[in-house]
Amino acid sequence: MQFFFEVLVGGLLSGVMYSLVALGFVLIYKASGVFNFAQGAMVFFAALTCVGLRDLGMPLWVAAIITVGVMVVLGLLIEKFVLRPLVAQPEISLFMATIGLTFVIEGLAQIIWGSGVRKLELGVEDMPLEWLMDKTGMAVSQFDLLAALVAAVLVAGLAVFFSKTKVGRALRAVADDHQAALAVGIPLQQIWGIVWAVAGFVALVAGLLWGARNGVQFSLTSLALKALPVLILGGFTSVPGAIVGGLIIGASEKLAEVYLGPFVKGGIEGWFPYVLALGVLLIRPEGLFGEKIIRRI
């Protein structure tokens, strides 16, 4: 039972990391209906920019602040030059544009900073908490715990932003009905710009945490695919759904690897989340927290 809880807690904390990536997708999809396939590339670009600035001799906190500005500008540029010209175009056109944007961002990051693997240290090592191990015998990573706390603060901040601020209320109105929002005077393009800027900031947080764990390298772009089961499970329009979906995916893949892996010769952790997401699609296509869409013909 102790081993079970150790695997479960480790999976939940890893799931929080997936949720950070999924949040970027949710923010953009909620406001504009665009599935931003380039979110993984934005995570890579943010992490590589931060570590590149740090290698130039800047303290980590200074590099992080500058990278926030870079990601905000990048988000605004994407909204202006990619999303805005495609307003009122078919959704598939927007989706294909974000796929092309993925390769542009990946190439730009490597042209500026190079393609080598970079080491990123945040001052917290990926080691078990000694006091928790002494009391319970469970090995829980202090880095994963830090990531969970960062994600909790970020989600709480976004929840307050969406529910209490004027911009947040305008964003929810835009998400519900673009045309109605325009009719009451909500500046649609400004709202989209803000959302892309916030998504850029979320990409930076996710990039720093994942980069510190696995190294800042090209494989960070594949986080977009890893976050897909989280989005399917939680719903493409729900911020709480991204968190709950991440926790479920993180816990289930670890438990499946430990308890089901021996029966299928291992490797189940890589594909089990997609099987789980497929099951959810068959039962509830909008996800656990997504809004159910009723179409009348």
Secondary structure, 3 states (H helix, E strand, C coil): CHHHHHHHHHHHHHHHHHHHHHHHHHHHHHHHCCCCCCHHHHHHHHHHHHHHHHHCCCCHHHHHHHHHHHHHHHHHHHHHHHHHHHCCCCHHHHHHHHHHHHHHHHHHHHHHHCCCCECCCCCCCCCECHHHHHHHCCCCEHHHHHHHHHHHHHHHHHHHHHHHCHHHHHHHHHHHCHHHHHHCCCCHHHHHHHHHHHHHHHHHHHHHHHHHHHCECHHHHHHHHHHHHHHHHHCCCCHHHHHHHHHHHHHHHHHHHHHCHHHCCCCHHHHHHHHHHHHHHHHCCCCCCCCCCCCCC
